[in-house]
Amino acid sequence: MAGKQDSFLLSSECIDLPSVLQNFSEQTPEAIAVVAPGNRLPLTFHRLHRHIVETGNTMNELGVGRGDRVALVLPTGPEMTTASLAVMAHAIGAPLNPALHADEFNFYLSDLKPKALVLQAGSLSPARAVAQARNIPVLELSPLQKEPSGVFTLTGNKSNFQLNGGFAHSDDVTLLLHTSGTTKSSKLVSLTHRNIWTSAHSIRKILELTQRDRCLNIMPLYHIHGLCAVFSSLLAGASVVCPPAFDSQRFFEWLESFRPSWYTAVPTLHQAILNEAADHSEIIARCPLRFIRSASAPLPFSVMTELERVFNAPVIESYGMTEAAPQITSNPLPPRQRKPGSAGLPAGPEVGVMDEHGNLLAAGQTGEVVIRGTNVIQGYEDNPEANREAFINGWFRTGDQGYLDQEGYLFLNGRLKDLINRGGEKIIPREVEGVLLEHPAVAQAVSFSMPHATLGEDVAAAVVLRQGASATPDEIRKFASNRLAHFKVPSRVRIVEEIPHSTTGKVQRLELSEKFGLRQETPAAYAAPRTSIEERLIKIWEEVLNVDHIGIHDNFFELGGESIRMIKVINRLKAVYGVGLPLQSIWDSPTVAGLAKVVELAKQERQDLSQ
């Protein structure tokens, strides 16, 4: 069966989601496609195909058909997986990050112009109010707990409009993703079935995936990285584990429960897993992985070597971008050579390196990385200016600088653009600056990247205050946190007299981190705890951050903190004090002294309610 299946998978006819699902439903109907934590049954290929057909009929009844756009704002898990597949099989899916704020949802929904928005029933997402204000119908998704993982009902107001029903075709657009940010420079990427499944073929081939494999997918499905893990698994007739939001401790529980053969993640998550690995060595030994994949951001060599040591499995680093659906290059599996520091060999599109005049360069020469191929988009949607800049002589310009060695391995030197890559989340500085400039005390603002111990890069900003105005860095950060998703909020804000410019009047962002002293930061003078809560908080921070001698004025993010460690701190505080604080508490009060006041207030409110 495996041989027959592999020959089918290599067929050029398998270039759209409906044909992939139908063929595996017929060839291996009882093979498992989707599994998830909890007590629900696994979802077979036959049941998955049937559910997607039924959901497509429901969508038609609710006024959504082929060519219509559907935004999805759903929690991570099996329903997000199957709902995305169902929408993409019949219409055009546009998954959005559930953590966005109302203003951000307003931007995306206005730009996407969806026919409907899918929300989980009972969701309090601000996307609901934005959709209602824009007269966008909301479709309510309700998981069916007694059915296999990922099976749900979809309800809404029925429509009498005539529409184009049935499955989408191979050259139909199936997925819409923004490059990043909510500014005018954000570009809308339209991916066809042919784009996506050409790339999925390449991923399946380079990773040598077969029906015997199982992927533990810990990446969110509003990100092309998470989606491609699902696509390549389905294309191999393999199964994919769809857990809820990532939890570094539960990762090992999932590892033991589902026995995956591989997982894929951004470097930040790999580091979080390593931080917990020593306590789960027996599970690691019992549940060997065939390989580990890393993508979306450069993987530090030290993290790669530690992953391979701990899991006794090769780490395969890949390079891609949304516009390539997403894979561009990948390191191969052993026994083929994996070169330290390299993004690997071309694994899908043709890859070249070009000078500023559009001439292709020889091996060893540095220039801009360019690509072309069936998985690469033909252009951005409704953006002729961006398309003129992005394409040259039939090649797509990635905006990354690098070189190919004599054996064809790609080495990336850095970005040509100023995008901040915070642990795989791409952030446009001008979007952050736009929010900072809304503060009444801010006259000028610039946002840029600064080094971070676990994320690779973090967001920093410098501001010049208006004459006679006053504001503190914490006040400015809190202002931004009420208007931006948490991963876009600057971890450091510098108040300066002026923002340095080059002789041509341009802000040189890549130099600002060093100019403002954020590369070699002088730690705050040690201040001892004054209260029992501050003492307990310091102990928690030292354990979670693996840092000694923390003072009450030290900053959580400067010490290496990020969202995963934030969750750990919040959970520890709940266990110790019985208070449930939101993650926003740490963003707003990132010092021990500040967070201790928040905990004290929460304790007092809890006591008042109990009286």
PEFEN-V504192 format. One line per field, one symbol per residue. phi: phi as a letter, one per 40 degrees, with the letter a starting at -180 (. if undefined). psi: psi as a letter, one per 20 degrees, with the letter a starting at -180 (. if undefined). Layout:
BEGIN
phi: ???
psi: ???
END
This chain:
BEGIN
phi: .cccccccccccccbacdcccccccccbccccbbbadhbcccbcccccccccccccccdcccgbbdgccbcbbbcciccccccccccccbabcbcbcccccdccccccccccfccabcbcdgccdcccccccccfcdbbcbbcbcccddgcabbbiccbbccaccgccbccccbabbccigbbcccbccbbcdcdcccccdccdcccfcbcccabccbccccbddcccccccccccgcbbcbccddacccdcccdccbfccaabacddcdcccccbcdcbcccdccbcbcabbbagaccddcccccdccccfacbbcbbaadcbgbcbbacccdcccbcdgcchcdbiccbbbbcccgccbcdgccaccbaaiccccciccfadccccccbafgbcccgbbaabcccgccbcciccbbdcbcghccbcdccccdcccccccccbaabacbcbcbcgbbcbabbbccdgcbacdcccccdcccbbddcccdcbbbcbcaccbcccgcccccccdcccgccbccccdcbccbbccccccccccccccfbcfcbcbccdccchcadccdcccdccccccbgbbccdddcccbcbcccccccccccccccccccc
psi: ggggghhghipiimkqgghgggghhhgmhjqpgpqqqajqqqorhghggghhgghggggghjjpapiqpoqpnqqpahhhghggggghhhbpqnpqpiiqrghghggghhhhlqhrppqppipjpihghgghhjkopppppoqohirqpiprqpqapqqjqproaaqrrhjqpipppqgqrlrhipqopoprgggghghhggghghilqrhiqppoojqqjjphghghhgghghhijrqppnraqpohgighghghhilqirrqrrhghgghghhihhikhhgghhmqqhrpqpriqpophhgghhghggilqqpopqpaqhijkipgrqqrqqjqpoppiqiaqpmerpprpqaijjppqrpippbppqqqrhipqirqplmhghhhhhppkjqpphjqpaqpahjjpppphrqhrjppnnkipppphhgghhghiiphipgqqpqrqqqphhifqrprqpqpqqpirqqqghhgghghhiiqqhiipphppporhqpqqrhjjqpnhiihghhjkihmppqqpppqqirhghggggggghggilpqlprijqpghhjjqahghggggghghghgikpnqqhhghghmjrggghhhgggghgghgghhi.
END
